[in-house]
Amino acid sequence: MTIYDEVSGHYKTKLHPLMKILIVLEGTAIFVIAVSGIVIYRLDWALFGLPIGSWILSLGDLVAPAFNMSSLQFYRALHLVMTYFFVFELVVHVGILEFNPHVWKYHKSIFWSGKEDLSDSRYAEILKPKPKHLPDSELWHDSSDTPSEIIKD
């Protein structure tokens, strides 16, 4: 849903609560893929002399015996499962977006016109500025006067 604040002139993002959880799961999957990918790439990988690959393998030695695997086997299986999960979640996410005709207007605004259509109240909300409360004496003015000259009782 698009929320546009006319006072600040900026958009505010509003995500579905389930999307917030999925974004955390996506980030976790990417992190696990990256960490497990380090030891798959090179067992003795080091950064600035720190044996990062050995540390990761040592952490795997704590969990892998529970699955009757070696640390490297555990990381390969974990890497594969997380990659499949990420690809599946990405396909579902993109599929939901692409097959919904109501979001095609966003593609039009991104690639064609550069402007978003805010007329559909199901997908857009415009926050109007709140009117300032004025005393009744300041609301009436003589039409012959300029707007800056307000007649007071």
MOKARA-V804671 format. One record per run of one state. SS is the DSSP state (@ for helix, = for strand, . for the rest). FROM is the first residue (numbers start at 0). LEN is the number of residues. If there is no record, write none. Layout:
<<SS FROM LEN> <SS FROM LEN>>
This chain:
<<. 0 1> <= 1 4> <. 5 4> <= 9 4> <. 13 3> <@ 16 25> <. 41 5> <= 46 1> <. 47 2> <= 49 1> <. 50 1> <@ 51 16> <. 67 3> <@ 70 28> <. 98 2> <@ 100 13> <. 113 10> <= 123 4> <. 127 8> <@ 135 4> <. 139 14>>
